[in-house]
Structures are given as C-alpha cells and as structure tokens.
Amino acid sequence: MAFIVENKNGRRIIRLNTEDIINIVREYQNITCNSYSYSEIREKLNKNELYIPEDVY
C-alpha cells in the first residue's frame, strides 16, 4: 500500500511498493484498452478517478 512520508518542511511524498505500481499499470491498461491515439487515451483517463490506498501505521 502507498505510504505518505512527511518531511520536516511539511512537504509530503508518496512511497509506492511494487504491487502499487503493478496495480496502477493494470488499471491504466484496463481503462485505455482499444485506444489508439494520445488524445483518446487522455479522454478516457480524464473520465476516471484512480485511488491508491494509504497504509496506516
């Protein structure tokens, strides 16, 4: 799961593990299936929301 890391300046970064990256790519491929142009891919992605679950410690 994604892990939000905060530094001393208050800026946040999100650390992803291998499974997170694979899930993002899989979702991208499912959404953009049968798309052949950049604009068509962007249009499909703009219509969808992707979420990464946060790992809580």
Secondary structure, 3 states (H helix, E strand, C coil): CEEEEECCCCCEEEECCHHHHHHHHHHHHHHCCCCCCHHHHHHHHHCCCCCCCECCC
